[in-house]
């Protein structure tokens, strides 16, 4: 799902349905906890809310009234220190422009300068956003006991590699067990959206946790910032799943170039959209990939994944069958429009007709921008089955029974059927009871729970993945 410019991705995009501002439960205090009167500079925090998901945004405003500068954070995604181009103050009105992510925030201070009431604009969407001075507690973030903390019993290197085809440089972290090696290796491939190497969401860092778990078990692990995200270069917004697969291919080549890596024992682990990309690499490099792990990986065509996702999220929020069916029908109408050959103008007009009355002109324009983005149009047309039929290495596919984003039963069945149709019988597809899309123990599986759950990933999934990978022989031994 993407809300506004600091695109929140829950590993598969949920079309935007609504957005309202919510005020943090805090008094007007600065980071020091002291009351504020007449302040412009400081740390200001607000919450964007849409489709049951909340995103905290933190603005750091510094300087003097005539020469203000601002950086901002999206702490729920682990994005910090994002630059802006300009900050202007005209009386009580403040305007913050950040052209690179394409956002503008315009707000007005109240008389005491304890609140900024404003609007965040991106891609034709205007979202109300109220800012309050942040407290230390708000900036510290929630408890995440599984987040790896130093000292580590292994080496961690900041590295980079180039996708020569795209001309992008990808920044990454390579963790290596003690010793000289060569070590078996795992390449981690994150889900959709502007994910950095830890796939951070709501202060959870699932890829960092997986890297830590696997490196402690003897694997070298590479994880990287997606193009145009974190320290990686490139254009994220125009990229499709195939482009991201090209970046993963470059990551695989980098792993194979390192002398510490046992090149006959490289496995792939993809989460969500990463579970689409891992089979692409395995099919293209049958002699180089040892095994693949698909965590909440789709097995159905993208249009069906999205429509069942929208229904499941609506259901997990407590809606009745009639409401769920209505949401699903509308989603399928929009997807059918997207999938028909048409000019951009004709597609936009047809979508406007379906969305009529669902919001103001700016909101509808923003929804259409998401529904017609290069990534979305490519993804809904992509069927993973033909690629899965070409995969011959061992495959472990896991999904949570409460996953509302990649619904477990139909997607696992489709993965199993496609692999077996291609003659691959080294397949284990397991529905993990009581787990959501992030593999947390959950109540309903709704994305609204992600932020409130302290667990980043269930211990049984971490153990299952590492035990299974350790049991897989090197690729050449497997071929004998």
Protein Blocks (a to p, Z undefined) as FASTA:
>chain_A
ZZhjblcdehiacddfbdcddddddddddfkopacehiabdcddddddeehiacdddddd
edjfklccdddddfknopghiacfbdcdehjaccdddfknopacdddddfkopaccdddd
eehiacddddddddfklmnopadfklccdddfbdcdddddddfknopacdddddddedjb
jaddddddddedjddfkopaehiafklmmmmmmmmnopacdddddehiajbgcjfklpcf
klmmmmmmmmmmmmmmpmkbcfklcccddehjlmmmmmmmmmmmmmlpfbdcdehiafbd
fklmmmmmmmmmmmmnopafklmmmmmmmmmmmmmmmmpgcdfklmmmmmmmmmgoiacf
klmmmmmmmmmgfklmmmmmpcfklmmmmpmbdcdddddfklckbcfklmmmmmmmmmmm
nopabbcddddehiafkopacfkopaklmmmpmbfbdfklmmmmmmmmmmpccfklmmZZ
